Amino acid sequence: MMMSCTKKENKFYKEVISYAHRNGTYVTIDIDSDVYKGKVITQNNRLFQYYYLLKGIKTQEEYESIVYDKLLNNESFNINDKKFIDEHLFMEYRHVSEVDSISKLGKSVFIDYFFNRNDGVKSNMWHKTQHTEAAIIKQLFDWELMCYNDCETGLLILGTPPRGFRREKK
């Protein structure tokens, strides 16, 4: 009897962590440390900054390897710098009933409810809380749908960032 060994792979994780522009794609991670326990939403470039500034990771390849493995294996991140978490746009995830109830209706309804097909977040979303935005981003991440903030308007945009957002490997 021959056994085959298949390596787990996730194209979405690889894609999302390769974008490192200042308004990069969002990732949802679990933090389990002495200073914070819970799910947070952050831009990929902020997580890269943590590894670069505080953990001594100097290359995109090293960063992608570490983060990809943690995401793929559903491992928590041990980020012990509360100041960094607070100051670098890590959004705490909290359950938001509106987002949860709309998500149960499916991806298409969810997208139509929260997004204009060409303009990112619907204008009425500007008045929602940061927790609502974080819940929307988390749901998109769970469905493996990429999103980022437009660098001119700040709108949350559903999809892949335009060319030039991806950090090129040397």
ZIRAMO-V784648 format. One record per residue. N is the residue number from 1. RES is the residue in one small letter. SS is DSSP state (a for helix, b for strand, c for the rest). OMEGA is omega in radians with two decimals (NA if undefined). Layout:
((N;RES;SS;OMEGA) (N;RES;SS;OMEGA))
This chain:
((1;m;c;-3.12) (2;m;c;3.11) (3;m;c;3.08) (4;s;c;-3.13) (5;c;c;3.13) (6;t;c;-3.14) (7;k;c;3.07) (8;k;c;3.12) (9;e;c;3.09) (10;n;c;-3.12) (11;k;a;-3.13) (12;f;a;3.13) (13;y;a;3.13) (14;k;a;-3.11) (15;e;a;-3.03) (16;v;a;-3.12) (17;i;a;3.10) (18;s;c;3.11) (19;y;b;-3.04) (20;a;c;3.08) (21;h;c;-3.11) (22;r;c;3.02) (23;n;c;-2.98) (24;g;c;3.13) (25;t;c;-3.12) (26;y;b;3.00) (27;v;b;3.06) (28;t;b;-3.14) (29;i;b;2.99) (30;d;b;3.05) (31;i;b;3.07) (32;d;b;-3.11) (33;s;c;3.12) (34;d;c;-3.06) (35;v;c;-3.12) (36;y;c;3.04) (37;k;b;3.10) (38;g;b;-3.13) (39;k;b;3.07) (40;v;b;3.07) (41;i;b;3.14) (42;t;b;3.04) (43;q;b;-3.13) (44;n;a;-3.10) (45;n;a;3.10) (46;r;a;3.09) (47;l;a;3.06) (48;f;a;3.12) (49;q;a;3.12) (50;y;a;-3.12) (51;y;a;-3.14) (52;y;a;-3.05) (53;l;a;-3.00) (54;l;a;-3.10) (55;k;c;3.06) (56;g;c;3.08) (57;i;c;-3.02) (58;k;c;-3.09) (59;t;c;3.08) (60;q;a;-3.12) (61;e;a;3.11) (62;e;a;3.14) (63;y;a;-3.10) (64;e;a;3.13) (65;s;a;-3.13) (66;i;a;-3.06) (67;v;a;3.12) (68;y;a;-3.14) (69;d;a;3.13) (70;k;a;3.12) (71;l;a;-3.09) (72;l;a;-3.10) (73;n;c;3.11) (74;n;c;-3.14) (75;e;c;3.08) (76;s;c;3.07) (77;f;b;3.14) (78;n;c;-3.13) (79;i;c;-3.02) (80;n;c;-3.13) (81;d;c;-3.09) (82;k;a;3.12) (83;k;a;3.12) (84;f;a;3.12) (85;i;a;-3.10) (86;d;a;-3.02) (87;e;a;-3.04) (88;h;c;2.96) (89;l;c;2.97) (90;f;c;-3.12) (91;m;b;3.10) (92;e;b;3.08) (93;y;c;2.98) (94;r;c;3.09) (95;h;c;3.09) (96;v;c;-3.01) (97;s;a;3.13) (98;e;a;-3.12) (99;v;a;3.14) (100;d;a;-3.10) (101;s;a;3.11) (102;i;a;-3.13) (103;s;a;3.14) (104;k;c;3.12) (105;l;c;3.08) (106;g;c;-3.07) (107;k;a;-3.06) (108;s;a;3.12) (109;v;a;3.13) (110;f;a;-3.12) (111;i;a;3.12) (112;d;a;-3.11) (113;y;a;-3.03) (114;f;a;-3.03) (115;f;b;2.84) (116;n;b;-3.07) (117;r;c;-3.09) (118;n;c;-2.96) (119;d;c;3.13) (120;g;b;-3.09) (121;v;b;3.07) (122;k;c;-3.05) (123;s;a;3.14) (124;n;a;3.13) (125;m;a;3.12) (126;w;a;-3.07) (127;h;a;3.09) (128;k;c;-3.11) (129;t;c;3.06) (130;q;a;3.13) (131;h;a;3.08) (132;t;a;3.11) (133;e;a;3.14) (134;a;a;3.13) (135;a;a;3.08) (136;i;a;-3.13) (137;i;a;3.13) (138;k;a;-3.14) (139;q;a;3.10) (140;l;a;3.13) (141;f;a;3.12) (142;d;a;3.09) (143;w;c;-3.12) (144;e;c;3.04) (145;l;c;-3.07) (146;m;c;3.03) (147;c;b;-3.11) (148;y;b;3.06) (149;n;b;3.06) (150;d;c;-3.05) (151;c;c;3.13) (152;e;c;-3.05) (153;t;c;-3.06) (154;g;c;3.14) (155;l;c;3.00) (156;l;b;-3.06) (157;i;b;3.09) (158;l;b;3.10) (159;g;c;-3.12) (160;t;c;3.10) (161;p;c;3.13) (162;p;c;3.10) (163;r;c;3.13) (164;g;c;3.11) (165;f;c;-3.05) (166;r;b;3.09) (167;r;c;-3.12) (168;e;c;3.10) (169;k;c;3.14) (170;k;c;NA))
